[in-house]
């Protein structure tokens, strides 16, 4: 039996509302230098992506896009002990997205975007992340614009909407 559309919308809305609260609790319980990889998985679930690092550690991506404004990169050492937790959708990281970066570099820096849209007329692919606004009544977005042929960033932009 197919689930009614309205029920899917309600479930997605509730999940989006509850996840940030769960993250706050779960992240407070995780201690760098103490918590194990198994504890991280138990509290945070399976990562959206895993990145191998040159030092033998692995960084797990826990992304809360498209409805959330967080993307956590959690690094696990070769000893399977938590090394660090970073919220990567920060002004400092957004500023690191520069012309000439490729898709993989941007994904590794910011995590998966909330959406990807290709515009045939302007011949660009735009990745969109929902990010923290300056005030509570703003919904802010960061965009990386890619040349679809080369896969390289051509520019970045922002969009801010005032919420009712």
KAKA-V924094 format. One record per residue. N is the residue number from 1. SS is DSSP state (a for helix, b for strand, c for the rest). OMEGA is omega in radians with two decimals (999 if undefined). NEAR is the number of other ideal C-beta (glycine too) atoms within 8 Angstrom. Layout:
# KAKA-V924094
n: {N;N}
ss: {SS;SS}
omega: {OMEGA;OMEGA}
near: {NEAR;NEAR}
This chain:
# KAKA-V924094
n: {1;2;3;4;5;6;7;8;9;10;11;12;13;14;15;16;17;18;19;20;21;22;23;24;25;26;27;28;29;30;31;32;33;34;35;36;37;38;39;40;41;42;43;44;45;46;47;48;49;50;51;52;53;54;55;56;57;58;59;60;61;62;63;64;65;66;67;68;69;70;71;72;73;74;75;76;77;78;79;80;81;82;83;84;85;86;87;88;89;90;91;92;93;94;95;96;97;98;99;100;101;102;103;104;105;106;107;108;109;110;111;112;113;114;115;116;117;118;119;120;121;122;123;124;125;126;127;128;129;130;131;132;133;134;135;136;137;138;139;140;141;142;143;144;145;146;147;148;149;150;151;152;153;154;155;156;157;158;159;160;161;162;163;164}
ss: {c;c;c;c;a;a;a;a;a;a;a;a;a;a;a;a;a;a;a;a;a;a;a;a;a;a;a;a;a;c;c;c;c;c;c;b;a;a;a;a;a;a;a;a;c;c;c;c;b;b;b;b;c;c;c;c;c;b;b;b;b;b;b;c;c;c;c;c;c;c;b;b;b;b;b;b;c;c;c;c;b;b;b;b;b;b;b;c;c;c;a;a;a;a;c;c;c;c;c;c;c;b;a;a;a;a;a;a;a;a;c;c;c;c;b;b;b;b;b;c;c;c;c;b;b;b;b;b;b;b;b;c;c;c;c;c;c;b;b;b;b;b;b;b;b;b;b;c;c;c;c;b;b;b;b;b;b;b;b;b;b;b;c;c}
omega: {-3.12;3.11;3.11;-3.11;-3.10;3.13;3.07;3.13;3.13;-3.14;3.13;3.14;3.12;3.11;3.14;-3.14;-3.06;-3.07;-3.14;3.12;3.10;3.13;-3.12;-3.13;-3.10;-3.11;3.09;-3.12;-3.13;-3.08;3.06;-3.13;-3.08;-3.06;-3.14;3.08;3.13;3.10;3.12;3.13;-3.14;-3.10;-3.00;-3.08;3.13;3.13;3.08;-3.11;3.06;3.14;3.09;-3.14;-3.09;-3.11;3.13;3.08;3.09;3.09;3.14;3.12;3.05;-2.97;-3.14;3.06;0.09;-3.05;-3.13;3.13;-3.09;2.92;-3.12;2.99;-3.08;-3.08;3.12;-3.12;3.11;3.11;-3.14;3.09;3.12;3.09;-3.11;3.08;3.13;2.93;-2.96;3.12;-3.13;3.09;-3.13;3.14;3.10;3.14;3.14;3.12;-3.05;3.10;3.11;3.08;3.09;-3.08;-3.10;3.12;-3.14;3.12;-3.13;-3.11;-3.00;-3.03;-3.11;3.09;3.07;3.09;3.05;-3.12;3.09;3.11;-3.09;-3.08;-3.13;3.14;3.06;3.04;-3.08;3.04;-3.05;3.01;2.98;-3.09;-3.14;3.06;3.12;3.12;-3.06;-3.06;3.12;2.91;-3.05;3.13;3.04;-3.12;2.94;-3.12;-3.11;2.94;-3.08;-3.11;-3.08;-3.09;-3.10;3.10;3.07;3.10;3.02;3.09;3.12;3.05;3.10;3.11;3.07;3.11;-3.11;999}
near: {2;3;6;6;6;6;8;9;8;8;8;9;8;8;8;9;8;8;10;10;8;8;13;8;8;10;9;6;8;14;7;9;6;6;10;8;9;7;10;14;9;6;9;13;6;4;10;8;10;8;10;4;9;3;5;6;10;9;11;14;14;13;10;12;12;7;8;10;7;9;15;15;13;15;14;13;10;6;4;8;11;18;9;7;11;8;8;11;14;7;5;6;11;12;6;7;13;6;7;5;10;8;8;6;8;13;10;6;9;14;14;10;11;9;7;8;7;8;9;5;4;5;8;11;11;12;12;13;14;12;10;5;10;5;5;4;6;11;8;13;12;14;12;13;11;14;10;9;5;6;8;10;14;8;6;10;7;8;7;10;8;6;6;2}
